[in-house]
Amino acid sequence: MKICYIADGSSIHTQRWINYFAARGHETHLIYWKTRPGYHQNVDIHLLKRLAPAIWPVTRYFSFLQWIFRVRRLLKEIKPDVLDSHFVIDNGLLAACSGFHPYVVTAWGSDVLIFPRRNFIWRMVAGYVLKHADKIICDSDVVKTGLLSLGARPEEITKVYNGIDTGQFSPKKSDEALKNKLDIKGSPMVISIRHLRPLYNVEMLVRAVPLVLKQAPRARFIIGGDGAQRGYLEDLAAELGAAQNVSFIGYLPHDDLPGYLASSDIYVTTSRSDSSSQSLQEAMACELAPVVTDLPANREWITDGENGFVVPQDDPRALAEKIVYLIENSETRAKFGKINRKLIEDNSEYEKEMGKVEKLYESMMSA
């Protein structure tokens, strides 16, 4: 099978998705304007050129118009059996404008839950893309509801998770050397690995830290990820007197995540909006006890009090209370972790989920 993708080539999520099909022997092509190392040798990458990158905010729209014609030419040359665009708004529009079929669009979350709500133009774009797609993939019920509100037909939507490699993300990856390096051996460790941007509201966690330390002074907090708010959050931790207990470790390569997660005790995500969170599922596979904000997609995975805790958004005190409870109750942490590992093994195993996509592609070819 020959598959062509229009997707963010710099994203680990794109890379994991495409590499599965390349490793399976399918001829795979990626079209985008940037990439990252680590793609399978069977992946052909076609880079789109940006006009005057130094003034990208001005030239991005002119570049996009140019890309429409470039993508059309590439698709005529490649002649794929299936075209899959990841992200409804921009990549989806490039694919829809190409007129190519069979065409599947894969929603990521914010392209359905956030952008179309910002203005009517994005909503019109999303509706246009969904109208022209033959099949639609999403990874959560809340995104499916959003797709339906934008005009997608229910019979065209397939729910598939990005999937977790449960061999890679496993409690067996706990790393004593890493604990020594971070100087956390013997201390309860709380970890967050979301981007440091307002959407992910890591500020809520930072404000919860001093409240936790009043009852659990040995607790350590590892905040991975990077973003525009990093400096602000580091200053806030210092201002709150919590800097000694919080380590901002920056961007973590995907291959390093299992060690950090499996060496931790509690996982926290404070996002204000989310689809099916990949990092939450990775933490669950490592048998962590999660505390998550009250979002529909989070509730698809976490039942409050059964395999984790769900807290209100923008409520550091509620977050701190649940973190303290988990620190003080190791048996509960262990119980939640075992349940979560089984949930991922049964419902979000990487090979099984990508196999569903492969069958979907094959069905589109024979339709």
Secondary structure by P-SEA (a helix, b strand, c coil): cbbbbbcccccaaaaaaaaaaaaaccbbbbbcccccccccccbbbbbbbbccccccccaaaaaaaaaaaaaaaaaaaacccbbbbccccaaaaaaaaaccccbbbbbccccccccccccaaaaaaaaaaaaaccbbbbccaaaaaaaaaaccccccbbbbcccccccccccccccaaaaaaacccccbbbbbbccccccccaaaaaaaaaaaaaccccbbbbbbbbccaaaaaaaaaaaacccccccccccccccaaaaaaaaccbbbbbcccccccaaaaaaaaabbbbbbcccaaaaacccccccbbbbccccaaaaaaaaaaaaacaaaaaaaaaaaaaaaaacccaaaaaaaaaaaaaaaaac
